[in-house]
């Protein structure tokens, strides 16, 4: 039974068999063909027997395994590899099927390759998951053909395995490398002009042309006989809290990812940057009730705690309860902090409903509200109108887009910082604002 389960007939087999049948049919009308159909048929059978012998005489003719990372990064292209090796003494053709998780809705993961005798090869492809959670990979199926290619033998390798899809740690590493090497400006992060000195003294060093003359330390200069200046650095150990709105307003999709997923990726990136800058990162999630609360800290394990919390978060289908958020913050956050609220407003009325609680939070903390620009509205506004209906649609789209900008102005009246960003630019814009607030010493 195992032999029959592994044996598959190829297109070439059916083509040659069809030719044999045609020869037998023609022999009824063309007697001069004589024994040619029988010779052709038995020759074909002999080649099939030889092909079967080549592929099945060896118990383990090929080998394959999947090379995948321990976890996948949500919203990013993750590279998956398939290692294949040929143990036969002749070259083979391989057809490879990798049973990827059903979430990708792909049924065409089929690779063709050739392997010489004793040769091995690595085949790579990429997968871009759009939801966090467990993804189950199946087995790898190899269909092997000899040079005759009349039949193929199927091999199955591996066992089903589950891979977790975490928030975008690939983006986190990318920005981390940029921050460590001070190359954030290469990816769009602006350099902010520093106003005055921060309050944290770092060291006394030699004067260099271009240093602020107001920072000259005259006593140290007199002792050393050369100009010395005081060097200052950004204040450290400041508390940075990211607050995630998990309500239905964050369910809206953009390029496959929900707004909550974009906010989660930005939270992970920003928390990592803040800890690199020696600040303390914390996290609060809220919907109709308070979800997870992680006090700000900068210990090495803090980032893993944030990652594990973000991995499990899902959108809810009720309105956000900012009153519960205000109460939780008063109980948890004991000092003035930078609070970054990731949410979404589609109208002024929605913002005004939450404004009293935003003003209360801003009374005790530096509040930064981050919400999303509707890129579909911008696209509709830019398209040329073809008829009267298009004019109405564009007018309404422009009204909603303008209302988003009004929300920024309205929040600024009450001293509340805000960012109106497209989902794809969220990371850059959030990091820019964080560095700007640090440079202006507003925290």
BALO-198577 format. One record per residue (C-alpha): x, y, z. Coordinates in nm, 2 decimals. Example, Ala and Ser with C-alpha at 12.3 -4.5 7.8 and 13.67 -1.06 7.14 Angstrom:
<sites>
1.23, -0.45, 0.78;
1.37, -0.11, 0.71;
</sites>
This chain:
<sites>
0.00, 0.00, 0.00;
0.29, 0.24, 0.07;
0.42, 0.18, -0.28;
0.09, 0.28, -0.43;
0.05, 0.59, -0.21;
0.39, 0.71, -0.32;
0.35, 0.63, -0.69;
0.22, 0.91, -0.92;
0.19, 0.91, -1.30;
0.32, 1.21, -1.49;
0.19, 1.39, -1.79;
0.46, 1.23, -2.00;
0.33, 0.89, -1.90;
-0.02, 0.97, -2.02;
0.12, 1.13, -2.34;
0.32, 0.82, -2.43;
0.03, 0.59, -2.33;
-0.20, 0.79, -2.56;
0.04, 0.75, -2.84;
0.04, 0.38, -2.79;
-0.34, 0.37, -2.80;
-0.35, 0.58, -3.12;
-0.10, 0.33, -3.28;
-0.33, 0.04, -3.20;
-0.63, 0.22, -3.34;
-0.44, 0.31, -3.66;
-0.33, -0.05, -3.70;
-0.70, -0.14, -3.78;
-0.70, 0.09, -4.08;
-0.33, 0.07, -4.18;
-0.23, -0.30, -4.19;
0.12, -0.21, -4.30;
0.20, -0.09, -3.94;
0.23, -0.45, -3.85;
0.39, -0.51, -3.51;
0.49, -0.15, -3.46;
0.21, -0.08, -3.20;
0.31, -0.39, -2.99;
0.68, -0.30, -3.00;
0.61, 0.06, -2.90;
0.38, -0.06, -2.62;
0.61, -0.31, -2.47;
0.90, -0.07, -2.50;
0.69, 0.18, -2.31;
0.62, -0.08, -2.04;
0.99, -0.16, -2.01;
1.07, 0.21, -1.96;
0.80, 0.23, -1.69;
0.95, -0.07, -1.51;
1.30, 0.09, -1.53;
1.17, 0.42, -1.40;
1.00, 0.25, -1.11;
1.32, 0.06, -1.03;
1.53, 0.38, -1.04;
1.30, 0.57, -0.80;
1.20, 0.29, -0.56;
1.51, 0.07, -0.53;
1.65, 0.32, -0.28;
1.46, 0.36, 0.05;
1.57, 0.72, 0.11;
1.65, 0.89, -0.22;
1.60, 1.26, -0.12;
1.57, 1.47, 0.19;
1.40, 1.80, 0.27;
1.35, 2.02, 0.57;
1.20, 2.37, 0.64;
1.42, 2.64, 0.77;
1.20, 2.89, 0.94;
1.26, 3.15, 1.22;
1.13, 3.07, 1.57;
0.87, 3.34, 1.52;
0.73, 3.55, 1.24;
0.71, 3.93, 1.23;
0.36, 4.07, 1.17;
0.33, 4.29, 0.86;
0.68, 4.22, 0.74;
0.82, 3.98, 0.48;
0.96, 3.68, 0.66;
1.20, 3.45, 0.47;
1.13, 3.08, 0.47;
1.38, 2.83, 0.34;
1.34, 2.47, 0.21;
1.66, 2.26, 0.21;
1.66, 1.98, -0.04;
1.92, 1.71, -0.10;
1.95, 1.44, -0.36;
2.09, 1.10, -0.25;
2.03, 0.93, -0.59;
2.32, 0.85, -0.82;
2.15, 1.03, -1.11;
2.00, 1.38, -1.15;
1.64, 1.43, -1.05;
1.36, 1.68, -1.10;
1.19, 1.79, -0.79;
0.84, 1.94, -0.74;
0.81, 2.08, -0.39;
0.49, 2.16, -0.20;
0.52, 2.34, 0.13;
0.19, 2.33, 0.33;
0.18, 2.69, 0.46;
-0.09, 2.81, 0.71;
-0.44, 2.86, 0.59;
-0.43, 3.22, 0.70;
-0.23, 3.31, 0.39;
-0.50, 3.16, 0.16;
-0.24, 3.04, -0.09;
-0.27, 2.71, -0.27;
0.01, 2.77, -0.53;
0.32, 2.72, -0.32;
0.48, 2.49, -0.57;
0.85, 2.50, -0.66;
1.03, 2.32, -0.94;
1.41, 2.26, -0.93;
1.67, 2.01, -1.06;
1.93, 1.84, -0.84;
2.24, 1.67, -0.98;
2.36, 1.35, -0.81;
2.45, 1.41, -0.45;
2.37, 1.78, -0.48;
2.18, 1.99, -0.23;
2.01, 2.32, -0.26;
1.82, 2.59, -0.06;
1.50, 2.73, -0.19;
1.37, 3.05, -0.03;
1.04, 3.24, -0.04;
0.87, 3.50, 0.17;
0.55, 3.52, 0.37;
0.38, 3.83, 0.50;
0.14, 3.76, 0.78;
-0.13, 4.02, 0.85;
-0.26, 3.90, 1.19;
-0.09, 3.80, 1.52;
-0.14, 3.46, 1.66;
-0.04, 3.09, 1.60;
0.02, 2.98, 1.24;
0.04, 2.61, 1.17;
0.27, 2.48, 0.90;
0.21, 2.14, 0.76;
0.45, 1.89, 0.61;
0.68, 1.92, 0.30;
0.59, 1.70, 0.00;
0.85, 1.62, -0.26;
0.76, 1.48, -0.60;
1.07, 1.32, -0.75;
1.13, 1.23, -1.12;
1.41, 1.05, -1.28;
1.55, 1.15, -1.62;
1.28, 0.93, -1.78;
1.01, 1.13, -1.60;
0.73, 0.88, -1.67;
0.64, 0.85, -1.30;
0.71, 1.04, -0.99;
0.77, 0.93, -0.63;
0.63, 1.13, -0.34;
0.82, 1.18, -0.02;
0.68, 1.35, 0.29;
0.91, 1.52, 0.54;
0.87, 1.69, 0.87;
0.58, 1.73, 1.11;
0.32, 2.00, 1.15;
0.46, 2.29, 1.35;
0.32, 2.61, 1.50;
0.50, 2.94, 1.46;
0.38, 3.25, 1.66;
0.34, 3.57, 1.47;
0.45, 3.86, 1.70;
0.43, 4.24, 1.65;
0.68, 4.36, 1.40;
1.01, 4.29, 1.58;
1.19, 4.33, 1.24;
1.10, 4.70, 1.23;
1.20, 4.72, 1.60;
1.55, 4.59, 1.52;
1.58, 4.81, 1.21;
1.51, 5.13, 1.41;
1.72, 4.99, 1.70;
2.03, 4.96, 1.48;
1.97, 5.31, 1.35;
1.93, 5.46, 1.70;
2.25, 5.29, 1.83;
2.45, 5.41, 1.54;
2.29, 5.76, 1.54;
2.17, 5.71, 1.18;
1.80, 5.77, 1.24;
1.80, 6.06, 0.99;
1.87, 5.82, 0.71;
1.52, 5.67, 0.74;
1.34, 6.00, 0.78;
1.38, 6.08, 1.15;
1.45, 6.45, 1.18;
1.72, 6.61, 1.38;
1.57, 6.86, 1.63;
1.74, 7.18, 1.72;
1.80, 7.17, 2.09;
1.68, 7.47, 2.29;
1.91, 7.55, 2.58;
2.05, 7.28, 2.81;
1.89, 6.98, 2.96;
1.90, 6.97, 3.34;
2.13, 6.66, 3.35;
2.51, 6.74, 3.37;
2.73, 6.48, 3.19;
3.10, 6.59, 3.20;
3.36, 6.87, 3.16;
3.55, 6.85, 2.83;
3.78, 7.05, 2.61;
3.63, 7.34, 2.42;
3.58, 7.26, 2.05;
3.51, 7.53, 1.78;
3.14, 7.57, 1.76;
3.05, 7.50, 2.12;
2.82, 7.74, 2.29;
3.03, 8.00, 2.47;
2.77, 8.01, 2.75;
2.87, 7.66, 2.86;
3.24, 7.76, 2.93;
3.34, 7.65, 3.28;
3.57, 7.93, 3.38;
3.70, 7.77, 3.70;
3.80, 7.45, 3.52;
3.95, 7.66, 3.24;
4.16, 7.85, 3.49;
4.29, 7.53, 3.65;
4.38, 7.36, 3.32;
4.50, 7.67, 3.14;
4.27, 7.60, 2.84;
3.91, 7.65, 2.77;
3.68, 7.38, 2.92;
3.31, 7.35, 2.87;
3.02, 7.18, 3.06;
2.86, 6.90, 2.86;
2.50, 6.82, 2.91;
2.28, 6.52, 2.80;
1.92, 6.44, 2.77;
1.75, 6.37, 3.10;
1.73, 6.00, 3.16;
1.49, 5.77, 3.34;
1.18, 5.97, 3.22;
0.86, 5.77, 3.21;
0.72, 5.70, 2.86;
0.37, 5.53, 2.86;
0.21, 5.40, 2.54;
-0.17, 5.37, 2.57;
-0.34, 5.15, 2.31;
-0.70, 5.20, 2.23;
-0.85, 4.86, 2.15;
-1.20, 4.98, 2.07;
-1.39, 4.93, 1.75;
-1.24, 5.26, 1.61;
-0.91, 5.07, 1.57;
-1.06, 4.78, 1.37;
-1.04, 4.97, 1.03;
-0.80, 4.79, 0.79;
-0.52, 4.94, 0.58;
-0.32, 4.73, 0.34;
-0.43, 4.41, 0.53;
-0.33, 4.53, 0.88;
-0.58, 4.68, 1.12;
-0.51, 5.02, 1.28;
-0.45, 4.84, 1.61;
-0.17, 4.64, 1.45;
0.00, 4.95, 1.32;
-0.03, 5.11, 1.67;
0.11, 4.79, 1.82;
0.41, 4.79, 1.59;
0.47, 5.16, 1.66;
0.44, 5.10, 2.04;
0.71, 4.82, 2.02;
0.94, 5.04, 1.81;
0.90, 5.35, 2.03;
0.94, 5.15, 2.36;
1.26, 5.01, 2.24;
1.39, 5.35, 2.12;
1.30, 5.50, 2.46;
1.48, 5.23, 2.65;
1.79, 5.28, 2.43;
1.77, 5.65, 2.52;
1.78, 5.54, 2.89;
1.41, 5.62, 2.95;
1.16, 5.39, 3.12;
0.89, 5.24, 2.89;
0.54, 5.14, 3.01;
0.22, 5.02, 2.85;
-0.16, 5.04, 2.91;
-0.43, 4.89, 2.69;
-0.79, 5.00, 2.72;
-1.13, 4.94, 2.55;
-1.46, 4.95, 2.73;
-1.25, 4.85, 3.03;
-0.88, 4.85, 3.13;
-0.68, 4.57, 2.98;
-0.31, 4.52, 3.05;
-0.11, 4.76, 3.27;
0.27, 4.74, 3.27;
0.44, 5.01, 3.49;
0.73, 5.19, 3.33;
1.07, 5.03, 3.37;
1.40, 4.99, 3.17;
1.52, 4.66, 3.29;
1.64, 4.42, 3.02;
1.33, 4.20, 3.06;
1.09, 4.50, 3.01;
1.09, 4.48, 2.63;
1.00, 4.11, 2.64;
0.71, 4.18, 2.88;
0.58, 4.45, 2.64;
0.62, 4.21, 2.34;
0.42, 3.93, 2.52;
0.14, 4.17, 2.61;
0.12, 4.31, 2.26;
0.11, 3.96, 2.11;
-0.22, 3.88, 2.28;
-0.41, 4.21, 2.23;
-0.72, 4.21, 2.00;
-0.97, 4.47, 1.90;
-1.30, 4.49, 2.09;
-1.63, 4.60, 1.95;
-1.73, 4.87, 2.20;
-1.64, 5.23, 2.26;
-1.33, 5.32, 2.45;
-1.38, 5.42, 2.82;
-1.14, 5.71, 2.89;
-1.28, 5.76, 3.23;
-1.15, 5.42, 3.33;
-0.82, 5.50, 3.17;
-0.79, 5.83, 3.37;
-0.86, 5.64, 3.70;
-0.60, 5.37, 3.62;
-0.34, 5.63, 3.53;
-0.39, 5.82, 3.85;
-0.34, 5.49, 4.04;
-0.04, 5.36, 3.84;
0.16, 5.66, 3.72;
0.29, 5.85, 4.02;
0.50, 6.12, 3.84;
0.47, 6.34, 3.53;
0.52, 6.13, 3.22;
0.49, 6.13, 2.85;
0.16, 5.95, 2.77;
0.12, 5.85, 2.40;
-0.24, 5.76, 2.33;
-0.29, 5.56, 2.00;
-0.65, 5.60, 1.90;
-0.86, 5.71, 1.60;
-1.11, 5.99, 1.54;
-1.33, 6.01, 1.23;
-1.52, 6.32, 1.34;
-1.51, 6.62, 1.57;
-1.81, 6.48, 1.76;
-1.61, 6.17, 1.85;
-1.32, 6.37, 1.97;
-1.54, 6.61, 2.18;
-1.70, 6.31, 2.36;
-1.35, 6.22, 2.49;
-1.21, 6.57, 2.53;
-1.30, 6.62, 2.90;
-1.10, 6.31, 2.99;
-0.81, 6.41, 2.76;
-0.79, 6.75, 2.93;
-0.78, 6.58, 3.28;
-0.49, 6.36, 3.17;
-0.31, 6.65, 3.01;
-0.33, 6.84, 3.35;
-0.10, 6.58, 3.51;
0.11, 6.45, 3.22;
0.24, 6.55, 2.88;
-0.03, 6.39, 2.66;
0.04, 6.31, 2.29;
-0.27, 6.19, 2.09;
-0.18, 5.98, 1.78;
-0.46, 5.92, 1.53;
-0.48, 5.82, 1.17;
-0.53, 5.99, 0.84;
-0.78, 5.82, 0.62;
-0.58, 5.76, 0.30;
-0.88, 5.64, 0.11;
-1.04, 5.99, 0.16;
-0.72, 6.15, 0.02;
-0.73, 5.92, -0.28;
-1.10, 6.00, -0.35;
-1.03, 6.37, -0.32;
-0.74, 6.35, -0.57;
-0.93, 6.16, -0.84;
-1.08, 6.37, -1.13;
-1.46, 6.38, -1.11;
-1.64, 6.22, -1.41;
-2.00, 6.31, -1.32;
-2.22, 6.48, -1.06;
-2.21, 6.18, -0.82;
-1.83, 6.19, -0.82;
-1.84, 6.56, -0.73;
-2.07, 6.48, -0.43;
-1.84, 6.20, -0.32;
-1.53, 6.41, -0.35;
-1.69, 6.70, -0.15;
-1.78, 6.47, 0.13;
-1.44, 6.31, 0.13;
-1.27, 6.65, 0.14;
-1.50, 6.75, 0.43;
-1.40, 6.45, 0.64;
-1.03, 6.50, 0.56;
-1.05, 6.87, 0.66;
-1.23, 6.77, 0.98;
-0.93, 6.55, 1.08;
-0.70, 6.85, 1.05;
-0.95, 7.05, 1.26;
-0.91, 6.79, 1.54;
-0.54, 6.87, 1.55;
-0.61, 7.24, 1.59;
-0.88, 7.18, 1.85;
-0.65, 6.96, 2.06;
-0.38, 7.22, 2.04;
-0.61, 7.48, 2.20;
-0.60, 7.28, 2.52;
-0.22, 7.22, 2.52;
-0.26, 6.86, 2.39;
0.01, 6.75, 2.15;
-0.12, 6.54, 1.86;
0.00, 6.35, 1.55;
-0.22, 6.30, 1.24;
-0.03, 6.03, 1.05;
-0.09, 5.78, 0.77;
-0.06, 5.42, 0.89;
0.26, 5.35, 0.69;
0.44, 5.66, 0.83;
0.33, 5.60, 1.19;
0.67, 5.47, 1.32;
0.87, 5.76, 1.17;
0.62, 6.03, 1.29;
0.60, 5.89, 1.64;
0.98, 5.87, 1.68;
1.02, 6.22, 1.54;
0.77, 6.36, 1.79;
0.93, 6.17, 2.09;
1.27, 6.31, 2.00;
1.13, 6.66, 1.95;
0.96, 6.66, 2.29;
1.29, 6.53, 2.45;
1.49, 6.80, 2.27;
1.25, 7.08, 2.38;
1.26, 6.94, 2.74;
0.88, 6.93, 2.77;
0.87, 6.60, 2.96;
</sites>
